[in-house]
Amino acid sequence: MDEPGRGPAGSGRVGLVVARPVRMLGTEPYFMEFVAGIEERLAARGVSVILHLVATPEEEAATYRRWADRCLVDAVIVVNLTADDERPRLLRALGLPAVLAGTWDGPPDPPAVRTDDAAPVREAVDRLVELGHRDIARVSGPARLRHTVARTAALTEACHEAGLPEPTVVEGDYSHESGARLTAELLRGAPRPTAILYDNDAMAVAGLAAARELRVPVPERLSLVAWDDSVLCQLATPPLSAMSVDVYQYGSSVARSVLELLDGGPVEARWSPTARFVARGSTAPART
């Protein structure tokens, strides 16, 4: 999105940079719900959001430098936290106050609204084990992201504790294309999984289509679970079981932390709403 003209610090603008292809935002409802939750709470205080889309981490860093140099924003929201993330250090050096959103176990400065990625994965594995599944695979998001690492670790531990074989994890990029391609690879491999977890809704819907093309019936021979629940999941045939989280409320919580930061007072430690398992037609007992 275009940036506004030069404005003084204290003008009531908060920046959010998303390093992601624009085409993917159009097919994945998650970020739009997240931004909507942020905007509604900030708007009540007369604060607006600058949403800027970039393709690379280098472009994201350049955006922060430009914003700081031109005094365009009073604070920024940082998403898609990575291992050894350099952005908190950069923002501190630029003098840009920040709120982190996501999986974070670093220092309390800058403040963060944290997510619990382990407990929902364990719940999903428990549900699948109850249905008799033993060969579980996962189509993840980019491996560099902290929440991807946390979910992979939780899946491995949960399968080990349940006495299951090591889960197969393949790395996607949240796109429809990667969901379809990686699902086909998993279903052509051996042993073929009886259940697949996906890190977002777009990849899960694509995985459902790939299974249909390979004539692997869902849920009779294959159970599928999406991480983000959405209308895409609910309108699929069969409807996709999903780990559902109130993304709008998550965004609202981030906005509350931003307002506390702008007010100059202490910022309360917050967590995003916990994802919960919603069973639909894409999960069923495993058949041997």
C-alpha angles and dihedrals in degrees: 000000000000119000120234122245124277113302136176124260110265093040091124105254128138122195129221120182118194116193098204138108111271092229090062094054088058092058100037115067095193100090095042091055090045092052092045090056090050096046098049094054094042093047090060087065095042093255120137132202126234106206111195123184121208136172102221142029088246091059089048091054090048090052092054091050091050092048092049093046093050096037090234099149137031095211141355136223115222119207137176094042115204137202109276089010110194096191098088089054092046093049091049090053091049092049092240113144111226143191117205119217120199143023106356134158097164130108120313091247114106096036118242140201099217131207129214106224098165103061096053091050090052090050091052092050091048090053092049093047089052087056091053099255118152106161104065125173133183134210102207136192122247110322094226092068117098094225090052090054091048093049093047092051092048092049093050093048094045092050091047092050090049092052093246127144118266107286119242112237122191123184121239133172100230092261127129089238095056092046092055096043097046094045090053090050092051093049092049092050132083129277090028111218119243091204134031128194119204129202094223143013099253093058091046093053089048090048090054090054091047091052090051092052090052090047094242103144119226122245097359094067103008134034120206130197125186122205100216115050115217145145086277089064095043095050097045120108105266097020110248123246108231148181098247124203131174096247092175091057089047090057090047091054090051089051091052090055090048092053092049088050092050091048089059096235131114115299114228117235107249140182128206117244111280117252114243132198116257112191118215137153099298096073126067140145114300117253120218 
